[in-house]
Amino acid sequence: MIKICGKIKKKLANIINEYDAIIVRNKTQLNKKILNKNKKLKFIGRLGVGLDNIDIKHCKKQKIYVQPATGMNSDSVAEYVISSSLHLIKNISLFHNGTTKGLWPRTILNSRELNGKIIGLLGFGTIGKKVCKLAKNFGAKVISFDPYVSKSIQKKFNIKLISFKKLIKISDIISIHLPLNKNTKNLIKLNTYSLMKKKPIIINSSRGYILNENDLIKAYKKNLISGFAIDVFKKEPVEKNFYNKIDKSINCIVTPHIAGVTEESNVRVSDFIVNKLIKFFK
Ligand SMILES: NC(=O)c1ccc[n+]([C@@H]2O[C@H](COP(=O)([O-])OP(=O)(O)OC[C@H]3O[C@@H](n4cnc5c(N)ncnc54)[C@H](O)[C@@H]3O)[C@@H](O)[C@H]2O)c1
């Protein structure tokens, strides 16, 4: 029997005990309390890759197999990062807004190339690697901070791995591709922006809480960064307190957690999880 729940919070707690498997997106919180309501649950499929909405430790204890859709939406996210980089480094929104107001801002603003710029990737996992490949096609230099990357991967991707401090100091674009955990939570704080020497563009398509989105606006207003793209937030949907501060004078892109969600990735992600589920119970 398959059940599709829309508004899940209350419903899920009431019905979870009936099922051997559950498939979730990123909003459904499968915490200890809810998991304890089902002693027969064997499989959790996650239509995405971040597992911060699932109590993994508890799943291990309960012998519940957790299957993320690893790599299935990484092309979509990598394209989001490159398109945002191009858009922001060229000040496209600001040119657009000025032009459509009749200002013809041809000489007031600068446009730049991605070619030759340093892209610093925080995290060199599935998505970081995809971004690296695309960025190199545009002639960008790619560096990364990721202490868990092996020498062979480093060699394969011809990537320079450096410290966090050095990366934020020398990058023209900083893109975050980290999981949310106790080491990465609040990794970028308000005072971190003053260590960025190139007024970089910041892109966060990973998880909210790794940086504080309100600090991004403060850093932009202090002229410490030259733009930002943000797809993930502490609280989703994003709070008024944040979006009320966004106006057309800011070189930014703000999106509702859609970097990995495209028509193509939706099909790949769903196919992948359903096939894994079928195999698991065969
Ligand atoms: N916005 C979206 O729609 C969307 C879609 C897919 C994934 N994501 C998010 O993107 C992020 C990256 O996904 P991925 O598939 O590349 O993950 P991944 O697990 O493949 O890669 C993460 C990398 O981060 C590194 N890392 C872990 N802790 C670190 C630390 N403390 N310091 C430095 N490096 C560290 C790991 O070694 C790994 O290489 C995740 O947070 C995921 O949830 C968002």
Ligand as a Chemical Component Dictionary entry (heavy atoms), coordinates in Angstrom:
data_LIG
# 
_chem_comp.id                   LIG 
_chem_comp.type                 NON-POLYMER 
_chem_comp.pdbx_formal_charge   0 
_chem_comp.three_letter_code    LIG 
# 
loop_
_chem_comp_atom.comp_id 
_chem_comp_atom.atom_id 
_chem_comp_atom.alt_atom_id 
_chem_comp_atom.type_symbol 
_chem_comp_atom.charge 
_chem_comp_atom.model_Cartn_x 
_chem_comp_atom.model_Cartn_y 
_chem_comp_atom.model_Cartn_z 
_chem_comp_atom.pdbx_ordinal 
LIG N1  N1  N 0  19.769 23.586 -2.844 1  
LIG C1  C1  C 0  19.460 22.389 -3.270 2  
LIG O1  O1  O 0  18.466 22.197 -3.952 3  
LIG C2  C2  C 0  20.381 21.236 -2.962 4  
LIG C3  C3  C 0  20.366 20.089 -3.774 5  
LIG C4  C4  C 0  21.275 19.068 -3.521 6  
LIG C5  C5  C 0  22.156 19.169 -2.446 7  
LIG N2  N2  N 1  22.107 20.275 -1.634 8  
LIG C6  C6  C 0  23.037 20.400 -0.505 9  
LIG O2  O2  O 0  24.341 20.635 -1.041 10 
LIG C7  C7  C 0  25.325 20.214 -0.083 11 
LIG C8  C8  C 0  26.412 19.413 -0.785 12 
LIG O3  O3  O 0  25.858 18.233 -1.363 13 
LIG P1  P1  P 0  26.804 17.092 -1.990 14 
LIG O4  O4  O 0  25.905 16.114 -2.638 15 
LIG O5  O5  O -1 27.917 17.692 -2.755 16 
LIG O6  O6  O 0  27.368 16.455 -0.643 17 
LIG P2  P2  P 0  28.646 15.484 -0.494 18 
LIG O7  O7  O 0  28.440 14.762 0.787  19 
LIG O8  O8  O 0  28.869 14.717 -1.731 20 
LIG O9  O9  O 0  29.858 16.509 -0.334 21 
LIG C9  C9  C 0  30.084 17.262 0.830  22 
LIG C10 C10 C 0  31.572 17.495 0.949  23 
LIG O10 O10 O 0  31.786 18.309 2.110  24 
LIG C11 C11 C 0  32.962 17.835 2.758  25 
LIG N3  N3  N 0  32.914 18.224 4.164  26 
LIG C12 C12 C 0  32.160 17.686 5.141  27 
LIG N4  N4  N 0  32.375 18.341 6.308  28 
LIG C13 C13 C 0  33.295 19.285 6.049  29 
LIG C14 C14 C 0  33.923 20.283 6.841  30 
LIG N5  N5  N 0  33.643 20.432 8.130  31 
LIG N6  N6  N 0  34.814 21.106 6.243  32 
LIG C15 C15 C 0  35.091 20.988 4.911  33 
LIG N7  N7  N 0  34.550 20.047 4.112  34 
LIG C16 C16 C 0  33.650 19.212 4.670  35 
LIG C17 C17 C 0  32.950 16.327 2.557  36 
LIG O11 O11 O 0  34.264 15.791 2.658  37 
LIG C18 C18 C 0  32.386 16.204 1.145  38 
LIG O12 O12 O 0  33.417 16.111 0.181  39 
LIG C19 C19 C 0  24.553 19.454 1.000  40 
LIG O13 O13 O 0  24.338 20.312 2.100  41 
LIG C20 C20 C 0  23.225 19.143 0.339  42 
LIG O14 O14 O 0  22.205 18.983 1.275  43 
LIG C21 C21 C 0  21.246 21.293 -1.882 44 
# 
loop_
_chem_comp_bond.comp_id 
_chem_comp_bond.atom_id_1 
_chem_comp_bond.atom_id_2 
_chem_comp_bond.value_order 
_chem_comp_bond.pdbx_ordinal 
LIG N1  C1  SING 1  
LIG C1  O1  DOUB 2  
LIG C1  C2  SING 3  
LIG C2  C3  SING 4  
LIG C2  C21 DOUB 5  
LIG C3  C4  DOUB 6  
LIG C4  C5  SING 7  
LIG C5  N2  DOUB 8  
LIG N2  C6  SING 9  
LIG N2  C21 SING 10 
LIG C6  O2  SING 11 
LIG C6  C20 SING 12 
LIG O2  C7  SING 13 
LIG C7  C8  SING 14 
LIG C7  C19 SING 15 
LIG C8  O3  SING 16 
LIG O3  P1  SING 17 
LIG P1  O4  DOUB 18 
LIG P1  O5  SING 19 
LIG P1  O6  SING 20 
LIG O6  P2  SING 21 
LIG P2  O7  DOUB 22 
LIG P2  O8  SING 23 
LIG P2  O9  SING 24 
LIG O9  C9  SING 25 
LIG C9  C10 SING 26 
LIG C10 O10 SING 27 
LIG C10 C18 SING 28 
LIG O10 C11 SING 29 
LIG C11 N3  SING 30 
LIG C11 C17 SING 31 
LIG N3  C12 SING 32 
LIG N3  C16 SING 33 
LIG C12 N4  DOUB 34 
LIG N4  C13 SING 35 
LIG C13 C14 SING 36 
LIG C13 C16 DOUB 37 
LIG C14 N5  SING 38 
LIG C14 N6  DOUB 39 
LIG N6  C15 SING 40 
LIG C15 N7  DOUB 41 
LIG N7  C16 SING 42 
LIG C17 O11 SING 43 
LIG C17 C18 SING 44 
LIG C18 O12 SING 45 
LIG C19 O13 SING 46 
LIG C19 C20 SING 47 
LIG C20 O14 SING 48 
# 
